Amino acid sequence: MPHVTKYQIKQQFFRPNWENRKPHPRHDIWRPLAVAEFASYEDAVRAYHGLVELRYMREVSKKKEAQSMRKLNEYNRIWCSGQYRPTYTMEATADLATVLDEFKLASDTTIYWDGLWWRGDPKQWNPEINHQDMERFGRREKFVILDEIREKGLLNFKQKQQQQQQPEMNEQQQQQQQQQLS
């Protein structure tokens, strides 16, 4: 989906507070950090649920452990620069690498980054994963890569449907021929 919905935001922000605010679904303020393209829809769903689970653990079930590993300022709050908290970005990148390794999704996976430097140290990533820089078109066209992946996925889905329908058509033709012969 090329746009963020309220449902997606609600699923990922379990206990928003002043430090970790629930963002507004305005399309002009969202910008993809990375877009992962998987070999199949099932792999993408597994990865998404794994990422949501890791975020839940960090914010709810293992909050104290996560907080102890974060960079804090002099007031024991998450370090920030204005409203930007780089800790969350680094955690999201680490979660993506962890999910790909844990579910063994590295083969046939491509990650398109807003900037390749966001991925961090290449040693932390499985070498089978293909990393590419997102093409820069303009501020308004930042979701072009999402549209391209969506179109490619729809084309693959249609091809699979046709392949599944082809054996069914052959079986029906054989049954009709047998009925005509009898």
TALIN-V837551 format. One record per backbone hydrogen bond with DSSP energy under -1.0 kcal/mol. CO is the residue of the C=O (numbers start at 0). NH is the residue of the N-H. If there is no record, write none. Layout:
# TALIN-V837551
<<CO	NH> <CO	NH>>
This chain:
# TALIN-V837551
<<4	8> <5	9> <6	10> <7	11> <8	12> <32	113> <34	111> <36	109> <39	43> <40	44> <41	45> <42	46> <43	47> <44	48> <45	49> <46	50> <47	51> <48	52> <49	53> <50	54> <51	55> <52	56> <53	57> <54	58> <55	59> <56	61> <61	65> <62	66> <63	67> <70	78> <72	75> <76	72> <80	83> <83	80> <84	87> <85	89> <86	90> <87	91> <88	92> <89	93> <90	94> <91	95> <92	96> <93	97> <94	98> <95	99> <96	100> <97	101> <98	102> <99	104> <105	108> <108	129> <109	36> <110	131> <111	34> <112	133> <114	117> <115	118> <120	123> <121	124> <125	128> <129	110> <131	112> <140	143> <142	146> <143	147> <144	148> <145	149> <146	150> <147	151> <148	152> <149	153> <150	154> <151	155> <152	156> <153	157> <154	158> <155	159> <156	160> <157	161> <158	162> <159	163> <160	164> <161	165> <164	168> <165	169> <166	170> <167	171> <168	172> <169	173> <170	174> <171	175> <172	176> <173	177> <174	178> <175	179> <176	180> <177	181>>
